Amino acid sequence: MKPPALLLVLACASTPSIAAPPEGYFKLKPGMTLESGDSWRDGERHFRLYGVQSCLRGTTYTDRTGARRDCGEASLAILAAYIKDTSPLCAQVAQSAETVFVSCYATIGEDRLDLANLMISAGFAFASLDERGLPYHAPYAVVEQAARDKKVGLWQFDDVQHPAILLGQSANSGRISP
């Protein structure tokens, strides 16, 4: 049985804005609720990073001490840390009936970096795949392979499975639980 969802409410300190976001971009608001390592809810609106799949909550990996850890919680914690530390700005790139897909950038020093790319290169998120098994955004698959080769983040643990494999198995058995 899947444990009850732990919702993480970001309580970001209010800081004065140096400049308004570029046109078409919005700041993540304090009080939004992270649902996973790739999605959050702000009021009635559901947002998801475009082209990214986090580990599924309730799936596990075995850490170096032999303890079983929740893979989805690890992805969620890293997303929360990036949001807290980099105050990303996001822009809508697509929308479905229930989800707004966004691309976000994080500012680290003088650099603006793609938040999805950061998550994937750190080994705590994966390239999201379409129904044909192809990445929605091919550069993310390249970054994912580099993270896997370097065994960074979750890739350092032998029993971590790409969430696309688990989602595919669920879809084939008639159950889908993202």
HELIX and SHEET records of a PDB file:
HELIX    1   1 CYS A   71  THR A   86  1                                  16    
HELIX    2   2 LEU A  115  SER A  121  1                                   7    
HELIX    3   3 ALA A  138  LYS A  150  1                                  13    
HELIX    4   4 GLY A  153  GLN A  156  5                                   4    
HELIX    5   5 PRO A  163  ASN A  172  1                                  10    
SHEET    1   A 7 LEU A   8  VAL A   9  0                                        
SHEET    2   A 7 THR A  33  LEU A  34 -1                                        
SHEET    3   A 7 SER A  39  ASP A  42 -1                                        
SHEET    4   A 7 ARG A  45  LEU A  49 -1                                        
SHEET    5   A 7 VAL A 100  ILE A 108  1                                        
SHEET    6   A 7 LEU A  89  GLN A  95 -1                                        
SHEET    7   A 7 TYR A  25  LYS A  27 -1                                        
SHEET    1   B 6 LEU A   8  VAL A   9  0                                        
SHEET    2   B 6 THR A  33  LEU A  34 -1                                        
SHEET    3   B 6 SER A  39  ASP A  42 -1                                        
SHEET    4   B 6 ARG A  45  LEU A  49 -1                                        
SHEET    5   B 6 VAL A 100  ILE A 108  1                                        
SHEET    6   B 6 ASP A 111  ASP A 114 -1                                        
SHEET    1   C 2 VAL A  52  SER A  54  0                                        
SHEET    2   C 2 ALA A 125  ALA A 127 -1                                        
SHEET    1   D 2 THR A  60  THR A  62  0                                        
SHEET    2   D 2 ARG A  68  ASP A  70 -1                                        
END                                                                             
